[in-house]
Amino acid sequence: MFENTIEFAQLCDDADKLKSFRTRFHFPQHNKKDVIYFCGNSLGLQPSKTEEYVLQELRDWQTFGVEGHFVAKNPWFPYHEFLRTNMSKVVGALPTEVVVMNSLTTNIHLLLVSFYKPTKERYKIICEVSAFPSDQYALQSQVKFHACLPDRQGYNPDDAIIELKPREGEYAIRHEDVLATIEKHKNELALVFIGNPNYYTGQVFNMKEITDMGHRCGALVGFDLAHGAGNLELKLHDWNVDFAVWCSYKYLNAGPGGVAGAFVHEKHCNNTELIRFAGWWGNDPNTRFTMPHDFVPVKSADAWQLSNAPVLPMAALRASLEVFADAGMEDLVAKRKKLNDYLRFVINEAIKRNKQGKNIFIITPEHEHERGAQVSLICKKNGKQIHQHLATKGVVADWREPEVLRMAAVPLYNSFTDVFEFGKYFDEALQLHQQ
Ligand SMILES: *Cc1c(COP(=O)(O)O)cnc(C)c1O
């Protein structure tokens, strides 16, 4: 189905209906040419409109001072509302179920306050082994926080946190093992919280079935979609996921440290009794400025907001979400699948053709429902040199010690020609660095 030729790659580009979106991004340059940017899973490229959107707010601040909250072109008082609809489309939610706020790890904590409510019987959390460090620290510290309450002494993270593991000799976690682990702990389980896809292997989990199983076993289910938002087809509302969080600087292209997102299912976000750490921006906007003594939560995910909106980074996110709205997640996902298939194809061609190929293999699962834009490669030997060679050819990919090369072909701005060219340089690297 695929061919490892420039003509084939160009034909795919010609047939690509999202082809023109590439021109809506700034590319770093290498020898006066666009780099082959395969790091959109780490920091997405800057949309060309971003600068104008941020400058607009800076200028309105110059012109209006405090009045800008109401008279700026995009008034700052309701600024977060301008992002709501487009963000909800990215994650498959109702607009009232999403809010843009804080950073990702902050949002993990805020939502765990509401959704990790351990009791003496039910206190365990299931997560994936080697979760992103920040997620591990958040879960461990939440367990410790509850353990210091007077009636909860004796809990500790080693007992409370159950890690899903691949089987011996495997890299991905089998779906049946995920479901079986949830079932096994059904009497003590408070929460399932999984990063999807896994940041290291790129494995995509079946969120719907995990959510169903978690609910059947009496637990709540949340996801960290740092690598999922803008990458996977998500239906958080329909899948009945309890909550989710994500950052916006990876596939969502909102810039370094961009404002993060959170989802709270309708069935929870209208519940004004839910425990949460509250701030004035979560209060009903109709009474917010009457400075009421008691907190009256908005009946939406906005109730989790603490502070007034950081308008400058939100302006960057707004520019980027408009690009997503124009492209549409459905077409993006369709292109992402084909790009990812092609990327795997050119990698495997180089592996087959070269002696050095015996030291290299893809650990991201092959099954199409178990992968997104990312490919993770284990390089048993000379991995660093291979990464270095790619860098000298203008390929931006991510090297993780001790042996993993991660890359992502992103449907908004990567082309099939990018993938072909990458394959050529990867093949060269394997010839140069044999062992
Ligand atoms: C990128 C990433 C983070 C980063 O957290 P920040 O709070 O944005 O610094 C956390 N968790 C996962 C799974 C990630 O992929």
The ligand as a MOL file (V3000), in Angstrom:
LIG
                    3D

  0  0  0     0  0            999 V3000
M  V30 BEGIN CTAB
M  V30 COUNTS 15 15 0 0 0
M  V30 BEGIN ATOM
M  V30 1 C 3.6760 16.6710 29.5930 0
M  V30 2 C 3.0660 15.9510 30.7200 0
M  V30 3 C 2.9660 16.5300 31.9900 0
M  V30 4 C 3.5500 17.8970 32.2920 0
M  V30 5 O 2.9140 18.5160 33.3680 0
M  V30 6 P 2.9100 20.1080 33.5270 0
M  V30 7 O 2.1540 20.3220 34.7670 0
M  V30 8 O 2.2780 20.6920 32.3070 0
M  V30 9 O 4.3370 20.5600 33.6260 0
M  V30 10 C 2.3220 15.8050 32.9880 0
M  V30 11 N 1.8100 14.5790 32.7440 0
M  V30 12 C 1.9060 13.9990 31.5230 0
M  V30 13 C 1.3090 12.6400 31.3010 0
M  V30 14 C 2.5400 14.6570 30.4890 0
M  V30 15 O 2.6570 14.0650 29.3000 0
M  V30 END ATOM
M  V30 BEGIN BOND
M  V30 1 1 1 2
M  V30 2 1 2 3
M  V30 3 2 2 14
M  V30 4 1 3 4
M  V30 5 2 3 10
M  V30 6 1 4 5
M  V30 7 1 5 6
M  V30 8 2 6 7
M  V30 9 1 6 8
M  V30 10 1 6 9
M  V30 11 1 10 11
M  V30 12 2 11 12
M  V30 13 1 12 13
M  V30 14 1 12 14
M  V30 15 1 14 15
M  V30 END BOND
M  V30 END CTAB
M  END
